[in-house]
Amino acid sequence: MPRVAVEHSLSDISSMLRQNGYDVVELGNWQQMVDAVVITGQDVNVLGDQSKSITGAPVINASGMSAQEVFHEVHKRLSPTHHQ
């Protein structure tokens, strides 16, 4: 099951991801490896410049996106097949 770290304020996105089979952890829980990271964009530097090297995972900026749009973006980036 893919694990996604989600910023605390994005509870609607966390719920949607959980309902669709993703393991969701709160952003900052670096004891666990994650497959993707979702942030609000209000504090884009929350991960600093190290985000790619720390997680090796795509960082998705949820600013201006609905929960459905974020879910689609996570699914697209983590799916083994190419989506458009």
DRENDREN-956952 format. One record per residue: residue number from 1; residue in one letter; z, x, y of N, C-alpha, C in turn. Coordinates in Angstrom, 3 decimals, padded with zeros to 6 digits. Layout:
% residues N
resi: NUM, resn: a, n.pz: Z, n.px: X, n.py: Y, ca.pz: Z, ca.px: X, ca.py: Y, c.pz: Z, c.px: X, c.py: Y;
...
END
This chain:
% residues 84
resi: 1, resn: m, n.pz: 000.000, n.px: 000.850, n.py: -001.179, ca.pz: 000.000, ca.px: 000.000, ca.py: 000.000, c.pz: 000.000, c.px: 000.896, c.py: 001.241;
resi: 2, resn: p, n.pz: -000.965, n.px: 000.729, n.py: 002.132, ca.pz: -001.005, ca.px: 001.551, ca.py: 003.343, c.pz: 000.212, c.px: 001.291, c.py: 004.225;
resi: 3, resn: r, n.pz: 000.739, n.px: 002.358, n.py: 004.821, ca.pz: 001.913, ca.px: 002.267, ca.py: 005.698, c.pz: 001.459, c.px: 002.472, c.py: 007.140;
resi: 4, resn: v, n.pz: 001.880, n.px: 001.554, n.py: 008.013, ca.pz: 001.499, ca.px: 001.595, ca.py: 009.420, c.pz: 002.762, c.px: 001.629, c.py: 010.276;
resi: 5, resn: a, n.pz: 002.843, n.px: 002.589, n.py: 011.193, ca.pz: 003.940, ca.px: 002.658, ca.py: 012.153, c.pz: 003.537, c.px: 001.838, c.py: 013.376;
resi: 6, resn: v, n.pz: 004.405, n.px: 000.904, n.py: 013.775, ca.pz: 004.095, ca.px: 000.009, ca.py: 014.884, c.pz: 005.210, c.px: 000.095, c.py: 015.920;
resi: 7, resn: e, n.pz: 004.820, n.px: 000.190, n.py: 017.177, ca.pz: 005.787, ca.px: 000.213, ca.py: 018.269, c.pz: 006.668, c.px: -001.034, c.py: 018.208;
resi: 8, resn: h, n.pz: 007.951, n.px: -000.864, n.py: 018.495, ca.pz: 008.957, ca.px: -001.921, ca.py: 018.342, c.pz: 008.579, c.px: -003.227, c.py: 019.046;
resi: 9, resn: s, n.pz: 007.978, n.px: -003.155, n.py: 020.213, ca.pz: 007.683, ca.px: -004.362, ca.py: 020.999, c.pz: 006.534, c.px: -005.194, c.py: 020.427;
resi: 10, resn: l, n.pz: 005.860, n.px: -004.717, n.py: 019.417, ca.pz: 004.690, ca.px: -005.402, ca.py: 018.861, c.pz: 005.045, c.px: -006.170, c.py: 017.589;
resi: 11, resn: s, n.pz: 006.049, n.px: -007.026, n.py: 017.672, ca.pz: 006.531, ca.px: -007.736, ca.py: 016.481, c.pz: 005.486, c.px: -008.680, c.py: 015.899;
resi: 12, resn: d, n.pz: 004.643, n.px: -009.292, n.py: 016.743, ca.pz: 003.607, ca.px: -010.187, ca.py: 016.219, c.pz: 002.583, c.px: -009.412, c.py: 015.390;
resi: 13, resn: i, n.pz: 002.275, n.px: -008.207, n.py: 015.823, ca.pz: 001.341, ca.px: -007.362, ca.py: 015.076, c.pz: 001.995, c.px: -006.885, c.py: 013.778;
resi: 14, resn: s, n.pz: 003.262, n.px: -006.513, n.py: 013.846, ca.pz: 003.984, ca.px: -006.104, ca.py: 012.635, c.pz: 003.972, c.px: -007.219, c.py: 011.604;
resi: 15, resn: s, n.pz: 004.232, n.px: -008.441, n.py: 012.051, ca.pz: 004.261, ca.px: -009.591, ca.py: 011.139, c.pz: 002.897, c.px: -009.817, c.py: 010.491;
resi: 16, resn: m, n.pz: 001.837, n.px: -009.756, n.py: 011.301, ca.pz: 000.504, ca.px: -009.984, ca.py: 010.755, c.pz: 000.139, c.px: -008.918, c.py: 009.733;
resi: 17, resn: l, n.pz: 000.466, n.px: -007.674, n.py: 010.018, ca.pz: 000.157, ca.px: -006.597, ca.py: 009.081, c.pz: 000.930, c.px: -006.784, c.py: 007.775;
resi: 18, resn: r, n.pz: 002.214, n.px: -007.138, n.py: 007.872, ca.pz: 003.022, ca.px: -007.374, ca.py: 006.666, c.pz: 002.442, c.px: -008.517, c.py: 005.833;
resi: 19, resn: q, n.pz: 002.050, n.px: -009.596, n.py: 006.500, ca.pz: 001.500, ca.px: -010.761, ca.py: 005.802, c.pz: 000.192, c.px: -010.430, c.py: 005.088;
resi: 20, resn: n, n.pz: -000.455, n.px: -009.363, n.py: 005.523, ca.pz: -001.740, ca.px: -008.985, ca.py: 004.934, c.pz: -001.632, c.px: -007.731, c.py: 004.056;
resi: 21, resn: g, n.pz: -000.421, n.px: -007.443, n.py: 003.578, ca.pz: -000.259, ca.px: -006.411, ca.py: 002.568, c.pz: 000.002, c.px: -004.998, c.py: 003.042;
resi: 22, resn: y, n.pz: 000.302, n.px: -004.815, n.py: 004.326, ca.pz: 000.607, ca.px: -003.481, ca.py: 004.818, c.pz: 002.116, c.px: -003.264, c.py: 004.840;
resi: 23, resn: d, n.pz: 002.539, n.px: -002.043, n.py: 004.588, ca.pz: 003.932, ca.px: -001.642, ca.py: 004.705, c.pz: 004.107, c.px: -001.192, c.py: 006.154;
resi: 24, resn: v, n.pz: 004.955, n.px: -001.887, n.py: 006.907, ca.pz: 005.116, ca.px: -001.607, ca.py: 008.335, c.pz: 006.463, c.px: -000.939, c.py: 008.577;
resi: 25, resn: v, n.pz: 006.444, n.px: 000.175, n.py: 009.302, ca.pz: 007.664, ca.px: 000.857, ca.py: 009.712, c.pz: 007.670, c.px: 000.952, c.py: 011.228;
resi: 26, resn: e, n.pz: 008.851, n.px: 001.061, n.py: 011.795, ca.pz: 008.959, ca.px: 001.162, ca.py: 013.251, c.pz: 008.499, c.px: 002.545, c.py: 013.699;
resi: 27, resn: l, n.pz: 007.753, n.px: 002.556, n.py: 014.792, ca.pz: 007.258, ca.px: 003.800, ca.py: 015.358, c.pz: 008.427, c.px: 004.747, c.py: 015.613;
resi: 28, resn: g, n.pz: 008.264, n.px: 005.980, n.py: 015.228, ca.pz: 009.306, ca.px: 006.979, ca.py: 015.422, c.pz: 010.040, c.px: 007.309, c.py: 014.135;
resi: 29, resn: n, n.pz: 009.783, n.px: 006.563, n.py: 013.077, ca.pz: 010.416, ca.px: 006.819, ca.py: 011.795, c.pz: 009.595, c.px: 007.879, c.py: 011.064;
resi: 30, resn: w, n.pz: 009.701, n.px: 009.115, n.py: 011.515, ca.pz: 008.837, ca.px: 010.183, ca.py: 011.003, c.pz: 009.292, c.px: 010.754, c.py: 009.671;
resi: 31, resn: q, n.pz: 010.345, n.px: 010.170, n.py: 009.073, ca.pz: 010.733, ca.px: 010.608, ca.py: 007.743, c.pz: 009.700, c.px: 010.156, c.py: 006.723;
resi: 32, resn: q, n.pz: 008.885, n.px: 009.193, n.py: 007.097, ca.pz: 007.896, ca.px: 008.643, ca.py: 006.189, c.pz: 006.500, c.px: 008.953, c.py: 006.717;
resi: 33, resn: m, n.pz: 005.602, n.px: 009.301, n.py: 005.807, ca.pz: 004.206, ca.px: 009.496, ca.py: 006.195, c.pz: 003.599, c.px: 008.124, c.py: 006.465;
resi: 34, resn: v, n.pz: 002.727, n.px: 008.048, n.py: 007.461, ca.pz: 002.055, ca.px: 006.790, ca.py: 007.775, c.pz: 000.549, c.px: 006.997, c.py: 007.748;
resi: 35, resn: d, n.pz: -000.169, n.px: 005.894, n.py: 007.513, ca.pz: -001.628, ca.px: 005.938, ca.py: 007.454, c.pz: -002.277, c.px: 005.599, c.py: 008.786;
resi: 36, resn: a, n.pz: -001.528, n.px: 004.916, n.py: 009.669, ca.pz: -002.028, ca.px: 004.566, ca.py: 011.005, c.pz: -000.830, c.px: 004.325, c.py: 011.914;
resi: 37, resn: v, n.pz: -001.071, n.px: 004.410, n.py: 013.221, ca.pz: -000.036, ca.px: 004.197, ca.py: 014.232, c.pz: -000.581, c.px: 003.205, c.py: 015.247;
resi: 38, resn: v, n.pz: 000.231, n.px: 002.188, n.py: 015.606, ca.pz: -000.174, ca.px: 001.206, ca.py: 016.610, c.pz: 000.800, c.px: 001.303, c.py: 017.777;
resi: 39, resn: i, n.pz: 000.257, n.px: 001.504, n.py: 018.981, ca.pz: 001.063, ca.px: 001.599, ca.py: 020.202, c.pz: 000.598, c.px: 000.552, c.py: 021.206;
resi: 40, resn: t, n.pz: 001.420, n.px: 000.305, n.py: 022.237, ca.pz: 001.058, ca.px: -000.694, ca.py: 023.237, c.pz: 000.098, c.px: -000.161, c.py: 024.281;
resi: 41, resn: g, n.pz: 000.101, n.px: 001.112, n.py: 024.492, ca.pz: -000.734, ca.px: 001.665, ca.py: 025.544, c.pz: 000.014, c.px: 001.773, c.py: 026.856;
resi: 42, resn: q, n.pz: 001.164, n.px: 001.106, n.py: 026.959, ca.pz: 001.964, ca.px: 001.214, ca.py: 028.180, c.pz: 002.535, c.px: 002.613, c.py: 028.308;
resi: 43, resn: d, n.pz: 002.828, n.px: 003.215, n.py: 027.179, ca.pz: 003.302, ca.px: 004.590, ca.py: 027.159, c.pz: 002.444, c.px: 005.350, c.py: 026.159;
resi: 44, resn: v, n.pz: 001.205, n.px: 005.611, n.py: 026.555, ca.pz: 000.252, ca.px: 006.248, ca.py: 025.660, c.pz: 000.764, c.px: 007.606, c.py: 025.203;
resi: 45, resn: n, n.pz: 001.597, n.px: 008.250, n.py: 026.010, ca.pz: 002.096, ca.px: 009.572, ca.py: 025.668, c.pz: 003.330, c.px: 009.502, c.py: 024.772;
resi: 46, resn: v, n.pz: 003.628, n.px: 008.315, n.py: 024.201, ca.pz: 004.801, ca.px: 008.171, ca.py: 023.344, c.pz: 004.761, c.px: 009.148, c.py: 022.172;
resi: 47, resn: l, n.pz: 003.568, n.px: 009.490, n.py: 021.721, ca.pz: 003.430, ca.px: 010.436, ca.py: 020.621, c.pz: 003.149, c.px: 011.846, c.py: 021.115;
resi: 48, resn: g, n.pz: 002.926, n.px: 012.003, n.py: 022.397, ca.pz: 002.586, ca.px: 013.309, ca.py: 022.931, c.pz: 001.221, c.px: 013.761, c.py: 022.443;
resi: 49, resn: d, n.pz: 000.875, n.px: 014.985, n.py: 022.745, ca.pz: -000.418, ca.px: 015.520, ca.py: 022.332, c.pz: -000.435, c.px: 015.878, c.py: 020.856;
resi: 50, resn: q, n.pz: 000.687, n.px: 015.748, n.py: 020.175, ca.pz: 000.791, ca.px: 016.140, ca.py: 018.783, c.pz: 000.459, c.px: 015.014, c.py: 017.817;
resi: 51, resn: s, n.pz: 000.098, n.px: 013.826, n.py: 018.314, ca.pz: -000.032, ca.px: 012.654, ca.py: 017.451, c.pz: -000.922, c.px: 012.881, c.py: 016.239;
resi: 52, resn: k, n.pz: -002.067, n.px: 013.481, n.py: 016.425, ca.pz: -002.978, ca.px: 013.683, ca.py: 015.299, c.pz: -002.400, c.px: 014.693, c.py: 014.305;
resi: 53, resn: s, n.pz: -001.793, n.px: 015.766, n.py: 014.809, ca.pz: -001.293, ca.px: 016.781, ca.py: 013.893, c.pz: -000.001, c.px: 016.352, c.py: 013.205;
resi: 54, resn: i, n.pz: 000.804, n.px: 015.506, n.py: 013.851, ca.pz: 002.044, ca.px: 015.055, ca.py: 013.234, c.pz: 001.747, c.px: 014.063, c.py: 012.122;
resi: 55, resn: t, n.pz: 000.915, n.px: 013.086, n.py: 012.401, ca.pz: 000.713, ca.px: 012.023, ca.py: 011.429, c.pz: -000.562, c.px: 012.192, c.py: 010.621;
resi: 56, resn: g, n.pz: -001.567, n.px: 012.827, n.py: 011.208, ca.pz: -002.863, ca.px: 012.894, ca.py: 010.549, c.pz: -003.500, c.px: 011.521, c.py: 010.442;
resi: 57, resn: a, n.pz: -002.984, n.px: 010.567, n.py: 011.200, ca.pz: -003.398, ca.px: 009.170, ca.py: 011.101, c.pz: -004.032, c.px: 008.714, c.py: 012.407;
resi: 58, resn: p, n.pz: -004.926, n.px: 007.717, n.py: 012.315, ca.pz: -005.501, ca.px: 007.178, ca.py: 013.553, c.pz: -004.437, c.px: 006.486, c.py: 014.393;
resi: 59, resn: v, n.pz: -004.552, n.px: 006.637, n.py: 015.714, ca.pz: -003.659, ca.px: 005.974, ca.py: 016.655, c.pz: -004.448, c.px: 004.854, c.py: 017.309;
resi: 60, resn: i, n.pz: -003.947, n.px: 003.627, n.py: 017.192, ca.pz: -004.642, ca.px: 002.455, ca.py: 017.725, c.pz: -003.870, c.px: 001.943, c.py: 018.924;
resi: 61, resn: n, n.pz: -004.544, n.px: 001.876, n.py: 020.064, ca.pz: -003.954, ca.px: 001.370, ca.py: 021.298, c.pz: -004.161, c.px: -000.144, c.py: 021.323;
resi: 62, resn: a, n.pz: -003.079, n.px: -000.912, n.py: 021.194, ca.pz: -003.155, ca.px: -002.369, ca.py: 021.100, c.pz: -003.225, c.px: -003.058, c.py: 022.458;
resi: 63, resn: s, n.pz: -003.255, n.px: -002.301, n.py: 023.527, ca.pz: -003.279, ca.px: -002.885, ca.py: 024.865, c.pz: -004.485, c.px: -003.810, c.py: 025.031;
resi: 64, resn: g, n.pz: -004.233, n.px: -005.053, n.py: 025.414, ca.pz: -005.293, ca.px: -006.018, ca.py: 025.654, c.pz: -005.908, c.px: -006.611, c.py: 024.399;
resi: 65, resn: m, n.pz: -005.329, n.px: -006.329, n.py: 023.243, ca.pz: -005.874, ca.px: -006.829, ca.py: 021.978, c.pz: -004.937, c.px: -007.880, c.py: 021.391;
resi: 66, resn: s, n.pz: -005.518, n.px: -008.863, n.py: 020.709, ca.pz: -004.708, ca.px: -009.842, ca.py: 019.992, c.pz: -004.218, c.px: -009.210, c.py: 018.688;
resi: 67, resn: a, n.pz: -003.239, n.px: -009.855, n.py: 018.045, ca.pz: -002.752, ca.px: -009.372, ca.py: 016.762, c.pz: -003.894, c.px: -009.324, c.py: 015.752;
resi: 68, resn: q, n.pz: -004.769, n.px: -010.323, n.py: 015.788, ca.pz: -005.918, ca.px: -010.367, ca.py: 014.869, c.pz: -006.851, c.px: -009.185, c.py: 015.109;
resi: 69, resn: e, n.pz: -007.101, n.px: -008.860, n.py: 016.369, ca.pz: -007.979, ca.px: -007.734, ca.py: 016.686, c.pz: -007.377, c.px: -006.410, c.py: 016.220;
resi: 70, resn: v, n.pz: -006.058, n.px: -006.262, n.py: 016.402, ca.pz: -005.392, ca.px: -005.039, ca.py: 015.956, c.pz: -005.443, c.px: -004.942, c.py: 014.437;
resi: 71, resn: f, n.pz: -005.168, n.px: -006.067, n.py: 013.755, ca.pz: -005.251, ca.px: -006.086, ca.py: 012.291, c.pz: -006.642, c.px: -005.648, c.py: 011.840;
resi: 72, resn: h, n.pz: -007.674, n.px: -006.201, n.py: 012.471, ca.pz: -009.049, ca.px: -005.847, ca.py: 012.098, c.pz: -009.295, c.px: -004.349, c.py: 012.304;
resi: 73, resn: e, n.pz: -008.807, n.px: -003.811, n.py: 013.404, ca.pz: -009.010, ca.px: -002.389, ca.py: 013.688, c.pz: -008.279, c.px: -001.513, c.py: 012.666;
resi: 74, resn: v, n.pz: -007.045, n.px: -001.878, n.py: 012.321, ca.pz: -006.293, ca.px: -001.129, ca.py: 011.303, c.pz: -007.038, c.px: -001.195, c.py: 009.977;
resi: 75, resn: h, n.pz: -007.431, n.px: -002.398, n.py: 009.588, ca.pz: -008.127, ca.px: -002.593, ca.py: 008.317, c.pz: -009.423, c.px: -001.779, c.py: 008.274;
resi: 76, resn: k, n.pz: -010.164, n.px: -001.806, n.py: 009.366, ca.pz: -011.430, ca.px: -001.084, ca.py: 009.450, c.pz: -011.209, c.px: 000.422, c.py: 009.296;
resi: 77, resn: r, n.pz: -010.183, n.px: 000.936, n.py: 009.953, ca.pz: -009.947, ca.px: 002.385, ca.py: 009.915, c.pz: -009.378, c.px: 002.862, c.py: 008.579;
resi: 78, resn: l, n.pz: -008.664, n.px: 001.973, n.py: 007.880, ca.pz: -008.034, ca.px: 002.391, ca.py: 006.629, c.pz: -008.825, c.px: 001.984, c.py: 005.394;
resi: 79, resn: s, n.pz: -009.854, n.px: 001.187, n.py: 005.578, ca.pz: -010.647, ca.px: 000.719, ca.py: 004.446, c.pz: -011.516, c.px: 001.850, c.py: 003.913;
resi: 80, resn: p, n.pz: -011.634, n.px: 001.956, n.py: 002.592, ca.pz: -012.486, ca.px: 003.000, ca.py: 002.028, c.pz: -013.971, c.px: 002.734, c.py: 002.231;
resi: 81, resn: t, n.pz: -014.332, n.px: 001.496, n.py: 002.592, ca.pz: -015.726, ca.px: 001.185, ca.py: 002.859, c.pz: -015.936, c.px: 001.063, c.py: 004.351;
resi: 82, resn: h, n.pz: -017.147, n.px: 001.247, n.py: 004.785, ca.pz: -017.465, ca.px: 001.212, ca.py: 006.217, c.pz: -017.620, c.px: -000.230, c.py: 006.683;
resi: 83, resn: h, n.pz: -016.910, n.px: -000.591, n.py: 007.759, ca.pz: -017.025, ca.px: -001.915, ca.py: 008.361, c.pz: -017.630, c.px: -001.771, c.py: 009.747;
resi: 84, resn: q, n.pz: -018.288, n.px: -002.842, n.py: 010.186, ca.pz: -018.826, ca.px: -002.833, ca.py: 011.549, c.pz: -018.306, c.px: -003.983, c.py: 012.329;
END
